């Protein structure tokens, strides 16, 4: 599946460098003040998604993000 994503990104002009793994993800918490000890397991989180975006996060910068593309999802 992720190989297809890389091909689709390249077709849209998004540079995809070889040798790097692509891991789509959602960041829930960044730089939490204090991690939970011991960690607490939670159930799955579900929500309705109407579109998705590809966002470039600048390394070394805490708030530098560039939206490269945004696409609606079919019903």
HELIX and SHEET records of a PDB file:
HELIX    1   1 UNK A    2  UNK A   11  1                                  10    
SHEET    1   A 2 UNK A  51  UNK A  57  0                                        
SHEET    2   A 2 UNK A  65  UNK A  72 -1                                        
END                                                                             
